């Protein structure tokens, strides 16, 4: 059997990745939790989440600008 400490950490699923990134956006994440997440994050999920959240952010800004001008 393999030693539990030598095994690769289990990767976070997509929704856990979204949660970790949203916590990082707010700046309220503890350093210990950040390091644990950084070891488990899937780079593909991080890229997809970043693109989706950037798109949502731009759409919200456009809607706010249209509302402010109206």
N, C-alpha and C positions, 0 to 999 in steps of 0.2 A: 504494500500500500504506500501511498505517497504521504509525505508530511503535510498536515493542513496549512502550515505557514508558508510552504514552498509552492502551493498551488496558486495558479493565476486567479486574481479576484474576479468574482462573477460580474459580468457587465450589466449596467443599468438598462432597463427597457426604455422605449422612446418617451413614455410619459414621465418616468423618473428623471430622464435627461431634461425634459422641459421644466420640471420642477426645480432641478438643480440650477439651470440657467436663469430662471426667473428669480430665484433666491440671490444669485450672483448679481443680477441687475439691481436689486434693491440694496445690496451692500450689507445685508443683515446676516450673512452666513458666517458661522464660526470657522476659524482657521482649520481646526481639526476636521470638521465636516467637509470643508473645501478640499482638503488633501485626500480624504477618503473618496469623494466624488471624482476627483481628477484621476485617480487610479482606475476607476470603474467606467468612466465615460467612453462611449463608442464614438469615434471621430465622425462617422457617417451621420449619426443622430445629431451630433453637435452642429454640423454643417446644415443639415435640413432644418433643424430648429432655428438656427440663426437666420436662414433665408425666410422662413415662415414668419418669425417675429419681426423681422425688418419690414416685410410686406404689410403686416398688420399695423405696425407703427406708422408707415407712410400713409396708409389708408385712413387711419385715425387723424393724422395731421391734415390731410386734404379735407376730410369732413369737417374738422374744426375750422379750417380756413373758410370753407364755403358758408358755414353757419355764421361766422363772424362778419363776413361781407354782406350777408343777406339782411 
